[in-house]
Amino acid sequence: VQLQASGGGLVQAGGSLRLSCAASARTFINYHMGWFRQAPGKEREFVAVFSSRAGGTKYADSAKGRFTVSGSNMKNEVYLQMNGLKPEDTAVYYCAAGNRPYGSDSISRSSGYNYWGQGTQVTVSS
């Protein structure tokens, strides 16, 4: 399983970025596609998940109201639209694929994902 994340960059506070994660058709259909982030000196944390197989999305509290996760069945891609970015959103963002039960707590944990992309840097300046 290969995941390719892109779309990171440098943006001012209040700005927007859209991250993309490309996957194979088999991965997109059979796995939940999650976004995580890791800031320097901090643990990797859950941001959001899109599940084509479960037909749903979930967000971390820090992402609710500002971030939107979506997917394209045509392109086998998952997106993370980030609006109202804050300096504390600065991190390396990773996409991941997992097949744990969608309703379980593992959907929001790193341990619930089997495969990881390489990460893309998001830097928000104040």
DSSP file (Angstrom, degrees, kcal/mol; ACC not computed):
  #  RESIDUE AA STRUCTURE BP1 BP2  ACC     N-H-->O    O-->H-N    N-H-->O    O-->H-N    TCO  KAPPA ALPHA  PHI   PSI    X-CA   Y-CA   Z-CA
    1    1 A V              0   0    0      0, 0.0     2,-0.5     0, 0.0   115,-0.2   0.000 360.0 360.0 360.0 124.8    0.0    0.0    0.0
    2    2 A Q        -     0   0    0    113,-0.1     2,-0.4     2,-0.0    22,-0.4  -0.956 360.0-171.8-118.2 133.6    1.5    3.3   -1.0
    3    3 A L        -     0   0    0     -2,-0.5     2,-0.5   113,-0.3   115,-0.5  -0.980   4.0-164.9-123.5 134.4    0.2    6.7    0.1
    4    4 A Q  E     -A   22   0A   0     18,-1.9    18,-2.5    -2,-0.4     2,-0.3  -0.932   6.4-167.3-125.4 107.7    1.4    9.9   -1.3
    5    5 A A  E     +A   21   0A   0     -2,-0.5     2,-0.3    16,-0.2    16,-0.2  -0.699  16.8 156.9 -94.3 145.9    0.6   13.1    0.6
    6    6 A S  E     +A   20   0A   0     14,-2.4    14,-2.7    -2,-0.3   114,-0.1  -0.955  32.4  77.0-154.4 170.3    1.0   16.6   -0.9
    7    7 A G        +     0   0    0     -2,-0.3    11,-0.3     1,-0.3    -1,-0.1   0.380  56.7 135.3 106.8  -3.3   -0.1   20.1   -0.5
    8    8 A G        +     0   0    0     12,-0.1     2,-0.3     9,-0.1    -1,-0.3  -0.169  21.0 126.9 -70.5 171.2    1.7   21.4    2.5
    9    9 A G  E     -d  122   0B   0    112,-0.7   114,-2.8   111,-0.1     2,-0.5  -0.988  57.4 -55.5 169.1-168.1    3.4   24.7    2.6
   10   10 A L  E     +d  123   0B   0     -2,-0.3     2,-0.3   112,-0.2   114,-0.2  -0.887  53.3 164.6-104.7 129.4    3.9   28.0    4.4
   11   11 A V  E     -d  124   0B   0    112,-2.6   114,-2.5    -2,-0.5     2,-0.1  -0.982  35.1-110.9-143.0 151.8    0.8   30.1    5.1
   12   12 A Q  E >   -d  125   0B   0     -2,-0.3     3,-2.3   112,-0.2    73,-0.2  -0.465  51.8 -80.5 -79.5 156.0   -0.1   33.0    7.3
   13   13 A A  T 3  S+     0   0    0    112,-2.4    73,-0.2     1,-0.3    -1,-0.1  -0.285 120.9  29.0 -54.8 136.6   -2.4   32.7   10.2
   14   14 A G  T 3  S+     0   0    0     71,-3.3    70,-0.7     1,-0.3    -1,-0.3   0.266  99.6 116.4  92.2 -10.5   -6.0   32.7    9.0
   15   15 A G    <   -     0   0    0     -3,-2.3    70,-2.3    70,-0.2     2,-0.3  -0.069  57.2-121.6 -82.7-174.5   -5.0   31.3    5.7
   16   16 A S        +     0   0    0     67,-0.2     2,-0.3    68,-0.2    67,-0.2  -0.921  21.3 179.3-132.3 153.2   -6.0   28.0    4.0
   17   17 A L  E     - B   0  82A   0     65,-2.1    65,-3.4    -2,-0.3     2,-0.5  -0.981  16.4-146.9-145.4 152.1   -4.3   24.9    2.6
   18   18 A R  E     - B   0  81A   0    -11,-0.3     2,-0.3    -2,-0.3    63,-0.2  -0.977  13.8-159.3-123.3 120.6   -5.6   21.8    1.0
   19   19 A L  E     - B   0  80A   0     61,-2.5    61,-2.3    -2,-0.5     2,-0.4  -0.711   6.6-159.8 -93.6 147.0   -3.7   18.6    1.5
   20   20 A S  E     -AB   6  79A   0    -14,-2.7   -14,-2.4    -2,-0.3     2,-0.4  -0.942   8.6-166.0-125.9 149.4   -4.2   15.6   -0.8
   21   21 A C  E     -AB   5  78A   0     57,-2.1    57,-2.2    -2,-0.4     2,-0.4  -0.955  10.7-154.8-136.5 116.7   -3.4   12.0   -0.3
   22   22 A A  E     +AB   4  77A   0    -18,-2.5   -18,-1.9    -2,-0.4     2,-0.3  -0.748  21.2 165.7 -94.4 136.5   -3.3    9.6   -3.3
   23   23 A A        -     0   0    0     53,-2.3   -20,-0.1    -2,-0.4     2,-0.1  -0.876  39.5 -89.8-138.1 169.9   -4.0    5.9   -2.9
   24   24 A S     >  -     0   0    0    -22,-0.4     4,-2.6    -2,-0.3     5,-0.2  -0.397  40.9-110.0 -76.2 163.4   -4.7    3.0   -5.0
   25   25 A A  H  > S+     0   0    0      1,-0.2     4,-2.0     2,-0.2     5,-0.2   0.901 119.3  52.3 -61.0 -41.1   -8.3    2.1   -5.7
   26   26 A R  H  > S+     0   0    0      1,-0.2     4,-2.1     2,-0.2    -1,-0.2   0.899 111.8  46.2 -63.1 -40.7   -8.2   -1.0   -3.5
   27   27 A T  H  > S+     0   0    0      1,-0.2     4,-2.1     2,-0.2    -2,-0.2   0.937 111.1  51.4 -67.4 -46.3   -6.8    1.0   -0.6
   28   28 A F  H  < S+     0   0    0     -4,-2.6    24,-0.5     1,-0.2    25,-0.3   0.864 116.6  40.3 -60.6 -37.7   -9.3    3.8   -1.0
   29   29 A I  H  < S+     0   0    0     -4,-2.0    -1,-0.2    -5,-0.2    -2,-0.2   0.870 122.5  37.3 -79.9 -37.9  -12.2    1.4   -1.0
   30   30 A N  H  < S+     0   0    0     -4,-2.1     2,-0.3    -5,-0.2    -2,-0.2   0.586 110.8  58.1 -96.3 -11.6  -11.1   -1.0    1.7
   31   31 A Y  S  < S-     0   0    0     -4,-2.1    21,-0.5    -5,-0.2     2,-0.3  -0.881  76.8-118.6-123.1 151.1   -9.4    1.2    4.2
   32   32 A H  E     -FE  51  98B   0     66,-3.5    66,-2.3    -2,-0.3     2,-0.7  -0.695  32.8-138.7 -77.5 139.5  -10.4    4.2    6.3
   33   33 A M  E     -FE  50  97B   0     17,-3.2    17,-3.0    -2,-0.3     2,-0.3  -0.891  25.8-174.5-109.2 110.7   -8.2    7.2    5.3
   34   34 A G  E     -FE  49  96B   0     62,-2.6    62,-2.4    -2,-0.7     2,-0.4  -0.689  19.3-145.5-107.0 155.9   -7.0    9.2    8.2
   35   35 A W  E     +FE  48  95B   0     13,-3.5    12,-2.8    -2,-0.3    13,-1.5  -0.977  23.3 172.3-116.0 131.9   -5.0   12.4    8.7
   36   36 A F  E     -FE  46  94B   0     58,-2.8    58,-2.9    -2,-0.4     2,-0.3  -0.858  12.7-155.8-127.8 165.4   -2.6   12.8   11.6
   37   37 A R  E     -FE  45  93B   0      8,-2.4     8,-3.2    -2,-0.3     2,-0.4  -0.989   4.9-161.5-143.1 154.9   -0.1   15.5   12.4
   38   38 A Q  E     - E   0  92B   0     54,-2.1    54,-2.3    -2,-0.3     6,-0.2  -0.943   6.4-162.6-140.6 116.9    3.0   15.7   14.5
   39   39 A A    >   -     0   0    0      4,-0.4     3,-2.3    -2,-0.4    52,-0.1  -0.596  45.7 -76.1 -90.7 157.2    4.6   18.9   15.7
   40   40 A P  T 3  S+     0   0    0      0, 0.0    -1,-0.1     0, 0.0     3,-0.1  -0.289 118.5   6.6 -56.0 129.8    8.2   19.1   16.9
   41   41 A G  T 3  S+     0   0    0      1,-0.3     2,-0.3    -3,-0.1    -3,-0.0   0.512 113.4 100.4  77.9   4.4    8.5   17.5   20.4
   42   42 A K  S <  S-     0   0    0     -3,-2.3    -1,-0.3     1,-0.0     2,-0.1  -0.808  75.4-102.3-121.2 162.1    5.0   16.3   20.4
   43   43 A E        -     0   0    0     -2,-0.3    -4,-0.4     1,-0.1     2,-0.2  -0.415  47.2 -91.9 -76.5 156.2    3.3   13.0   19.8
   44   44 A R        -     0   0    0     -6,-0.2     2,-0.4    -2,-0.1    -6,-0.2  -0.492  50.6-162.1 -66.4 135.4    1.5   12.3   16.6
   45   45 A E  E     -F   37   0B   0     -8,-3.2    -8,-2.4    -2,-0.2     2,-0.1  -0.927  19.7-107.0-128.8 150.3   -2.2   13.2   16.9
   46   46 A F  E     +F   36   0B   0     62,-0.4   -10,-0.2    -2,-0.4     3,-0.1  -0.435  33.3 169.8 -70.2 140.6   -5.3   12.4   15.1
   47   47 A V  E     -     0   0B   0    -12,-2.8    13,-2.8     1,-0.4     2,-0.3   0.700  58.2 -35.4-114.9 -55.6   -6.9   15.1   12.9
   48   48 A A  E     -FG  35  59B   0    -13,-1.5   -13,-3.5    11,-0.2    -1,-0.4  -0.983  45.9-144.4-164.9 164.1   -9.6   13.6   10.8
   49   49 A V  E     -FG  34  58B   0      9,-2.2     9,-1.7    -2,-0.3     2,-0.4  -1.000   2.7-162.0-142.1 141.5  -10.7   10.5    9.0
   50   50 A F  E     -FG  33  57B   0    -17,-3.0   -17,-3.2    -2,-0.4     2,-0.5  -0.986   9.5-169.0-120.0 131.5  -12.6    9.8    5.8
   51   51 A S  E  >> +FG  32  56B   0      5,-2.6     5,-1.5    -2,-0.4     4,-1.3  -0.933  16.8 179.9-126.7 111.6  -14.1    6.4    5.2
   52   52 A S  T  45S+     0   0    0     -2,-0.5    -1,-0.2   -21,-0.5   -23,-0.1   0.892  90.5  51.0 -68.8 -39.7  -15.5    5.5    1.8
   53   53 A R  T  45S+     0   0    0    -25,-0.3    -1,-0.2   -22,-0.3   -21,-0.1   0.843 119.9  34.1 -69.3 -33.6  -16.4    2.0    3.1
   54   54 A A  T  45S-     0   0    0      2,-0.2    -1,-0.2    48,-0.0    -2,-0.2   0.588 102.3-131.7 -95.4 -13.8  -18.2    3.4    6.2
   55   55 A G  T  <5 +     0   0    0     -4,-1.3     2,-0.3     1,-0.2    -3,-0.2   0.908  66.6  96.7  67.0  41.7  -19.5    6.4    4.5
   56   56 A G  E   < -G   51   0B   0     -5,-1.5    -5,-2.6     2,-0.0     2,-0.3  -0.944  56.5-140.4-153.5 174.1  -18.5    8.8    7.2
   57   57 A T  E     -G   50   0B   0     -2,-0.3     2,-0.3    -7,-0.2    -7,-0.2  -0.966  11.6-168.5-136.6 152.6  -16.0   11.4    8.6
   58   58 A K  E     -G   49   0B   0     -9,-1.7    -9,-2.2    -2,-0.3     2,-0.3  -0.986   7.0-161.0-140.8 151.5  -14.7   12.1   12.0
   59   59 A Y  E     -G   48   0B   0     -2,-0.3   -11,-0.2   -11,-0.2     2,-0.2  -0.949  21.7-117.7-133.3 150.0  -12.7   15.0   13.4
   60   60 A A    >>  -     0   0    0    -13,-2.8     3,-1.5    -2,-0.3     4,-1.4  -0.510  39.9-110.4 -73.0 155.8  -10.6   15.8   16.3
   61   61 A D  T 34 S+     0   0    0      1,-0.3     3,-0.2     2,-0.2    -1,-0.1   0.857 119.1  59.1 -58.1 -34.2  -11.9   18.6   18.4
   62   62 A S  T 34 S+     0   0    0      1,-0.2    -1,-0.3     3,-0.0   -15,-0.1   0.707 110.1  42.9 -68.3 -18.7   -9.1   20.8   17.2
   63   63 A A  T X> S+     0   0    0     -3,-1.5     4,-2.9   -16,-0.2     3,-1.9   0.657  84.1 113.3-100.9 -20.0  -10.2   20.4   13.6
   64   64 A K  T 3< S+     0   0    0     -4,-1.4     4,-0.1     1,-0.3   -16,-0.0  -0.295  87.0   9.9 -61.2 132.6  -14.0   20.7   14.0
   65   65 A G  T 34 S+     0   0    0      2,-0.4    -1,-0.3     1,-0.1     3,-0.1   0.239 130.9  52.7  86.0 -14.0  -15.3   23.8   12.3
   66   66 A R  T <4 S+     0   0    0     -3,-1.9    17,-2.0     1,-0.2     2,-0.3   0.681 100.8  53.3-120.0 -35.3  -12.1   24.6   10.5
   67   67 A F  E  <  -C   82   0A   0     -4,-2.9     2,-0.4    15,-0.2    -2,-0.4  -0.787  58.0-165.1-107.9 148.0  -11.0   21.5    8.7
   68   68 A T  E     -C   81   0A   0     13,-2.5    13,-3.1    -2,-0.3     2,-0.4  -0.990   4.6-159.3-132.7 126.0  -13.0   19.4    6.2
   69   69 A V  E     +C   80   0A   0     -2,-0.4     2,-0.3    11,-0.2    11,-0.2  -0.856  23.5 156.5-103.7 138.7  -12.0   15.9    5.1
   70   70 A S  E     -C   79   0A   0      9,-1.8     9,-3.1    -2,-0.4     2,-0.3  -0.932  23.5-143.6-151.1 171.6  -13.4   14.5    1.9
   71   71 A G  E     -C   78   0A   0     -2,-0.3     2,-0.5     7,-0.3     7,-0.2  -0.973   8.0-140.8-143.6 157.7  -12.6   11.9   -0.7
   72   72 A S  E  >> -C   77   0A   0      5,-2.9     4,-1.6    -2,-0.3     5,-1.3  -0.964   4.6-168.9-121.2 114.0  -12.8   11.3   -4.4
   73   73 A N  T  45S+     0   0    0     -2,-0.5    -1,-0.1     1,-0.2   -44,-0.1   0.813  91.2  56.8 -67.5 -29.0  -13.8    7.9   -5.6
   74   74 A M  T  45S+     0   0    0      1,-0.2    -1,-0.2    -3,-0.1   -49,-0.0   0.906 120.4  26.5 -68.4 -41.0  -12.9    8.9   -9.1
   75   75 A K  T  45S-     0   0    0      2,-0.1   -52,-0.3   -51,-0.0    -2,-0.2   0.518  98.3-128.4-100.8  -7.2   -9.3    9.9   -8.2
   76   76 A N  T  <5 +     0   0    0     -4,-1.6   -53,-2.3     1,-0.2     2,-0.3   0.930  65.2 134.2  56.0  45.7   -8.8    7.6   -5.2
   77   77 A E  E   < -BC  22  72A   0     -5,-1.3    -5,-2.9   -55,-0.2     2,-0.4  -0.929  47.3-150.9-127.0 150.2   -7.7   10.6   -3.3
   78   78 A V  E     -BC  21  71A   0    -57,-2.2   -57,-2.1    -2,-0.3     2,-0.3  -0.947  17.1-158.8-118.2 142.9   -8.5   12.0    0.2
   79   79 A Y  E     -BC  20  70A   0     -9,-3.1    -9,-1.8    -2,-0.4     2,-0.4  -0.882  15.2-159.5-123.6 150.5   -8.3   15.7    0.9
   80   80 A L  E     -BC  19  69A   0    -61,-2.3   -61,-2.5    -2,-0.3     2,-0.6  -0.897  12.4-163.0-128.5 103.1   -8.0   17.8    4.0
   81   81 A Q  E     -BC  18  68A   0    -13,-3.1   -13,-2.5    -2,-0.4     2,-0.6  -0.765   9.6-166.0 -85.9 120.7   -9.2   21.3    3.5
   82   82 A M  E     +BC  17  67A   0    -65,-3.4   -65,-2.1    -2,-0.6     2,-0.3  -0.936  10.8 173.7-116.8 116.3   -7.8   23.5    6.3
   83   83 A N        +     0   0    0    -17,-2.0   -67,-0.2    -2,-0.6   -68,-0.2  -0.784  60.9  26.2-115.4 160.7   -9.2   26.9    6.8
   84   84 A G  S    S-     0   0    0    -70,-0.7    -1,-0.2    -2,-0.3   -68,-0.2   0.907  83.3-162.4  57.2  43.4   -8.6   29.5    9.5
   85   85 A L        -     0   0    0    -70,-2.3   -71,-3.3    -3,-0.2   -70,-0.2  -0.259   6.2-160.3 -65.0 145.2   -5.1   28.1   10.1
   86   86 A K    >   -     0   0    0    -73,-0.2     3,-2.4   -72,-0.1     4,-0.3  -0.842  32.9-108.7-121.2 157.2   -3.4   28.9   13.4
   87   87 A P  G >  S+     0   0    0      0, 0.0     3,-1.7     0, 0.0    37,-0.3   0.837 118.1  63.3 -54.6 -32.3    0.3   28.8   14.3
   88   88 A E  G 3  S+     0   0    0      1,-0.3   -49,-0.1   -49,-0.0    -3,-0.0   0.557  88.9  69.1 -72.6  -5.6   -0.5   25.8   16.5
   89   89 A D  G <  S+     0   0    0     -3,-2.4    -1,-0.3     2,-0.0     2,-0.2   0.525  70.9 121.0 -84.6  -6.6   -1.5   23.9   13.4
   90   90 A T    <   +     0   0    0     -3,-1.7     2,-0.3    -4,-0.3    33,-0.2  -0.404  40.6 106.6 -60.9 123.9    2.1   23.8   12.3
   91   91 A A  E    S- H   0 122B   0     31,-2.0    31,-2.8    -2,-0.2     2,-0.6  -0.970  76.1 -80.0-177.5 170.9    3.2   20.2   12.0
   92   92 A V  E     -EH  38 121B   0    -54,-2.3   -54,-2.1    -2,-0.3     2,-0.5  -0.870  48.4-146.6 -88.9 126.9    4.1   17.5    9.6
   93   93 A Y  E     -EH  37 120B   0     27,-3.1    27,-2.3    -2,-0.6     2,-0.4  -0.831  15.4-168.7-102.3 132.2    0.8   16.1    8.3
   94   94 A Y  E     -E   36   0B   0    -58,-2.9   -58,-2.8    -2,-0.5     2,-0.4  -0.920  13.4-148.0-119.5 141.3    0.5   12.4    7.5
   95   95 A C  E     -E   35   0B   0     -2,-0.4    22,-2.8   -60,-0.2     2,-0.3  -0.841  24.0-178.1-101.4 151.6   -2.1   10.4    5.7
   96   96 A A  E     -EI  34 116B   0    -62,-2.4   -62,-2.6    -2,-0.4     2,-0.4  -0.972  21.2-138.8-147.4 156.3   -2.7    6.8    6.8
   97   97 A A  E     +EI  33 115B   0     18,-2.3    18,-2.0    -2,-0.3    17,-2.0  -0.977  27.1 167.5-122.4 130.8   -4.8    3.8    5.9
   98   98 A G  E     -E   32   0B   0    -66,-2.3   -66,-3.5    -2,-0.4    15,-0.2  -0.958  28.9-160.0-140.9 158.7   -6.4    1.6    8.4
   99   99 A N        +     0   0    0     -2,-0.3    14,-0.1    13,-0.3     3,-0.1   0.054  47.0 127.8-130.1  26.4   -9.0   -1.2    8.6
  100  100 A R  S    S-     0   0    0     12,-0.7   -68,-0.1     1,-0.2    -2,-0.1  -0.391  79.5 -69.5 -72.4 162.0  -10.0   -1.3   12.2
  101  101 A P    >   -     0   0    0      0, 0.0     3,-1.8     0, 0.0     6,-0.3  -0.301  43.8-134.4 -55.1 131.0  -13.7   -1.1   12.9
  102  102 A Y  T 3  S+     0   0    0      1,-0.3     5,-0.1    -3,-0.1    -2,-0.1   0.815 101.9  53.2 -60.8 -33.1  -14.9    2.4   12.1
  103  103 A G  T 3  S+     0   0    0      3,-0.1    -1,-0.3     4,-0.0     2,-0.1   0.465  91.9  97.2 -83.9   0.4  -16.9    2.7   15.3
  104  104 A S  S X  S-     0   0    0     -3,-1.8     3,-1.4     1,-0.1     4,-0.2  -0.445  85.2-114.8 -88.9 162.8  -14.0    1.8   17.6
  105  105 A D  G >  S+     0   0    0      1,-0.3     3,-1.8     2,-0.1     7,-0.1   0.737 107.4  76.9 -64.2 -21.8  -11.7    4.2   19.4
  106  106 A S  G >  S+     0   0    0      1,-0.3     3,-1.6     2,-0.2     6,-0.4   0.690  74.8  76.7 -66.3 -16.5   -8.8    2.9   17.3
  107  107 A I  G <  S+     0   0    0     -3,-1.4    -1,-0.3    -6,-0.3    -2,-0.1   0.736 100.3  42.4 -66.5 -20.3  -10.0    5.0   14.3
  108  108 A S  G <  S+     0   0    0     -3,-1.8   -62,-0.4    -4,-0.2     2,-0.4   0.152 103.1  84.3-110.8  18.3   -8.5    8.1   16.1
  109  109 A R  S X  S-     0   0    0     -3,-1.6     3,-1.7     1,-0.1     4,-0.1  -0.923  77.4-129.6-120.8 146.2   -5.3    6.4   17.2
  110  110 A S  G >  S+     0   0    0     -2,-0.4     3,-1.8     1,-0.3    -1,-0.1   0.867 109.0  62.8 -57.4 -36.3   -2.1    5.9   15.3
  111  111 A S  G 3  S+     0   0    0      1,-0.3    -1,-0.3    -3,-0.0    -5,-0.1   0.635  91.2  67.7 -67.0 -12.5   -2.1    2.3   16.3
  112  112 A G  G <  S+     0   0    0     -3,-1.7   -12,-0.7    -6,-0.4     2,-0.4   0.411  89.1  79.1 -86.8   3.9   -5.4    1.9   14.3
  113  113 A Y    <   -     0   0    0     -3,-1.8   -15,-0.3   -15,-0.2     3,-0.1  -0.926  54.4-168.7-121.1 138.6   -3.6    2.4   11.0
  114  114 A N  S    S+     0   0    0    -17,-2.0     2,-0.4    -2,-0.4   -16,-0.2   0.786  71.6  37.5 -92.6 -32.1   -1.6    0.0    9.0
  115  115 A Y  E     -I   97   0B   0    -18,-2.0   -18,-2.3  -113,-0.0     2,-0.4  -0.949  62.8-164.1-132.3 145.3    0.0    2.1    6.4
  116  116 A W  E     -I   96   0B   0     -2,-0.4  -113,-0.3   -20,-0.2   -20,-0.2  -0.960  13.1-136.0-131.5 143.8    1.5    5.6    6.4
  117  117 A G        -     0   0    0    -22,-2.8  -113,-0.2    -2,-0.4     3,-0.1  -0.263  38.7 -98.6 -83.0-178.8    2.4    8.2    3.8
  118  118 A Q        -     0   0    0   -115,-0.5   -24,-0.1     1,-0.1  -114,-0.1   0.610  60.4-117.8 -83.2 -13.1    5.6   10.2    4.0
  119  119 A G        -     0   0    0    -24,-0.1     2,-0.4     1,-0.1   -25,-0.2   0.164  15.2-128.2  91.6 149.3    4.2   13.4    5.4
  120  120 A T  E     - H   0  93B   0    -27,-2.3   -27,-3.1  -114,-0.1     2,-0.3  -0.999  23.8-119.4-137.2 135.0    3.9   16.9    4.2
  121  121 A Q  E     - H   0  92B   0     -2,-0.4  -112,-0.7   -29,-0.2     2,-0.5  -0.549  23.8-171.4 -80.5 131.2    5.0   20.0    6.2
  122  122 A V  E     -dH   9  91B   0    -31,-2.8   -31,-2.0    -2,-0.3     2,-0.5  -0.991   5.0-176.6-119.6 124.1    2.5   22.7    7.1
  123  123 A T  E     -d   10   0B   0   -114,-2.8  -112,-2.6    -2,-0.5     2,-0.6  -0.983   6.4-167.4-125.0 124.5    3.9   25.8    8.6
  124  124 A V  E     -d   11   0B   0     -2,-0.5     2,-0.3   -37,-0.3  -112,-0.2  -0.945  10.4-154.1-114.5 118.7    1.6   28.6    9.8
  125  125 A S  E      d   12   0B   0   -114,-2.5  -112,-2.4    -2,-0.6    -2,-0.0  -0.649 360.0 360.0 -93.2 149.0    3.2   31.9   10.6
  126  126 A S              0   0    0     -2,-0.3    -1,-0.1  -114,-0.2  -114,-0.1   0.442 360.0 360.0 -89.9 360.0    1.7   34.4   13.0
